[in-house]
Amino acid sequence: MRRLSTETKSALKTTEFFIYLASVVAVLIASMAVGDDDGHADYFRADKAWLYIVILTAGYMISRGLAKSGSRDSYDDNR
């Protein structure tokens, strides 16, 4: 039996994936909650919310790249 390794853990097994999803949902909810009620201007428009989501996505991709750069996740070859 050989000992093999992948580059790193699956993205679904990491906590930053769930933090990323929660952050995206929080940005969308905040954008929806801040509106132009009572004659006030809409300070958190959809275009700004989507910009923040793009920034969060870039940050998540960079963090995954850094995590993959030097770690290994071992598994056994059961063939």
Phi and psi in degrees as GROMACS dihedral restraints (atoms count N, CA, C in turn):
[ dihedral_restraints ]
;  ai    aj    ak    al  type     phi  dphi    fc
    3     4     5     6     1   -93.8    20    10
    4     5     6     7     1   148.9    20    10
    6     7     8     9     1   -98.8    20    10
    7     8     9    10     1   115.9    20    10
    9    10    11    12     1  -112.3    20    10
   10    11    12    13     1   168.1    20    10
   12    13    14    15     1  -145.9    20    10
   13    14    15    16     1   146.8    20    10
   15    16    17    18     1   -93.4    20    10
   16    17    18    19     1   176.9    20    10
   18    19    20    21     1   -68.7    20    10
   19    20    21    22     1   -41.0    20    10
   21    22    23    24     1  -165.3    20    10
   22    23    24    25     1  -178.9    20    10
   24    25    26    27     1   -64.1    20    10
   25    26    27    28     1   157.1    20    10
   27    28    29    30     1   -62.9    20    10
   28    29    30    31     1   146.9    20    10
   30    31    32    33     1   -61.3    20    10
   31    32    33    34     1   -31.2    20    10
   33    34    35    36     1   -72.3    20    10
   34    35    36    37     1   -15.1    20    10
   36    37    38    39     1   -91.2    20    10
   37    38    39    40     1     2.2    20    10
   39    40    41    42     1  -106.5    20    10
   40    41    42    43     1   153.0    20    10
   42    43    44    45     1   -76.4    20    10
   43    44    45    46     1   -26.4    20    10
   45    46    47    48     1   -67.0    20    10
   46    47    48    49     1   -24.5    20    10
   48    49    50    51     1   -64.6    20    10
   49    50    51    52     1   -45.3    20    10
   51    52    53    54     1   -71.8    20    10
   52    53    54    55     1   -33.9    20    10
   54    55    56    57     1   -66.7    20    10
   55    56    57    58     1   -39.5    20    10
   57    58    59    60     1   -61.0    20    10
   58    59    60    61     1   -47.9    20    10
   60    61    62    63     1   -61.2    20    10
   61    62    63    64     1   -42.7    20    10
   63    64    65    66     1   -64.1    20    10
   64    65    66    67     1   -37.4    20    10
   66    67    68    69     1   -67.2    20    10
   67    68    69    70     1   -40.5    20    10
   69    70    71    72     1   -63.2    20    10
   70    71    72    73     1   -44.8    20    10
   72    73    74    75     1   -63.1    20    10
   73    74    75    76     1   -40.5    20    10
   75    76    77    78     1   -64.0    20    10
   76    77    78    79     1   -40.0    20    10
   78    79    80    81     1   -64.5    20    10
   79    80    81    82     1   -43.5    20    10
   81    82    83    84     1   -65.3    20    10
   82    83    84    85     1   -40.7    20    10
   84    85    86    87     1   -67.2    20    10
   85    86    87    88     1   -42.2    20    10
   87    88    89    90     1   -63.7    20    10
   88    89    90    91     1   -39.7    20    10
   90    91    92    93     1   -65.1    20    10
   91    92    93    94     1   -37.3    20    10
   93    94    95    96     1   -73.3    20    10
   94    95    96    97     1   -36.2    20    10
   96    97    98    99     1   -73.7    20    10
   97    98    99   100     1   -35.4    20    10
   99   100   101   102     1   -84.0    20    10
  100   101   102   103     1   109.9    20    10
  102   103   104   105     1  -127.7    20    10
  103   104   105   106     1  -165.7    20    10
  105   106   107   108     1  -106.0    20    10
  106   107   108   109     1    42.8    20    10
  108   109   110   111     1   -72.3    20    10
  109   110   111   112     1   155.0    20    10
  111   112   113   114     1    56.3    20    10
  112   113   114   115     1    32.3    20    10
  114   115   116   117     1    76.9    20    10
  115   116   117   118     1     7.5    20    10
  117   118   119   120     1   -87.6    20    10
  118   119   120   121     1   153.0    20    10
  120   121   122   123     1   -72.2    20    10
  121   122   123   124     1   152.5    20    10
  123   124   125   126     1   -82.3    20    10
  124   125   126   127     1   102.6    20    10
  126   127   128   129     1   -81.5    20    10
  127   128   129   130     1   -18.6    20    10
  129   130   131   132     1  -125.2    20    10
  130   131   132   133     1    74.2    20    10
  132   133   134   135     1   -73.3    20    10
  133   134   135   136     1   169.7    20    10
  135   136   137   138     1   -62.8    20    10
  136   137   138   139     1   -38.3    20    10
  138   139   140   141     1   -64.2    20    10
  139   140   141   142     1   -35.5    20    10
  141   142   143   144     1   -70.8    20    10
  142   143   144   145     1   -38.8    20    10
  144   145   146   147     1   -62.9    20    10
  145   146   147   148     1   -43.0    20    10
  147   148   149   150     1   -69.3    20    10
  148   149   150   151     1   -31.1    20    10
  150   151   152   153     1   -62.8    20    10
  151   152   153   154     1   -44.6    20    10
  153   154   155   156     1   -63.5    20    10
  154   155   156   157     1   -36.0    20    10
  156   157   158   159     1   -67.0    20    10
  157   158   159   160     1   -39.4    20    10
  159   160   161   162     1   -63.1    20    10
  160   161   162   163     1   -41.5    20    10
  162   163   164   165     1   -64.0    20    10
  163   164   165   166     1   -42.8    20    10
  165   166   167   168     1   -61.1    20    10
  166   167   168   169     1   -41.2    20    10
  168   169   170   171     1   -64.9    20    10
  169   170   171   172     1   -43.2    20    10
  171   172   173   174     1   -62.8    20    10
  172   173   174   175     1   -42.2    20    10
  174   175   176   177     1   -62.5    20    10
  175   176   177   178     1   -40.2    20    10
  177   178   179   180     1   -64.7    20    10
  178   179   180   181     1   -43.0    20    10
  180   181   182   183     1   -65.3    20    10
  181   182   183   184     1   -38.7    20    10
  183   184   185   186     1   -65.7    20    10
  184   185   186   187     1   -41.6    20    10
  186   187   188   189     1   -65.5    20    10
  187   188   189   190     1   -37.6    20    10
  189   190   191   192     1   -67.3    20    10
  190   191   192   193     1   -38.0    20    10
  192   193   194   195     1   -64.4    20    10
  193   194   195   196     1   -41.3    20    10
  195   196   197   198     1   -67.3    20    10
  196   197   198   199     1   -35.9    20    10
  198   199   200   201     1   -67.5    20    10
  199   200   201   202     1   -34.8    20    10
  201   202   203   204     1   -80.1    20    10
  202   203   204   205     1   -14.3    20    10
  204   205   206   207     1   -67.7    20    10
  205   206   207   208     1   -23.7    20    10
  207   208   209   210     1  -146.5    20    10
  208   209   210   211     1     9.3    20    10
  210   211   212   213     1  -109.0    20    10
  211   212   213   214     1   158.0    20    10
  213   214   215   216     1  -132.7    20    10
  214   215   216   217     1   145.1    20    10
  216   217   218   219     1  -118.0    20    10
  217   218   219   220     1   113.0    20    10
  219   220   221   222     1   -82.9    20    10
  220   221   222   223     1   149.6    20    10
  222   223   224   225     1  -152.9    20    10
  223   224   225   226     1   162.7    20    10
  225   226   227   228     1   -99.2    20    10
  226   227   228   229     1   145.7    20    10
  228   229   230   231     1   -88.9    20    10
  229   230   231   232     1   108.7    20    10
  231   232   233   234     1   -99.6    20    10
  232   233   234   235     1    32.3    20    10
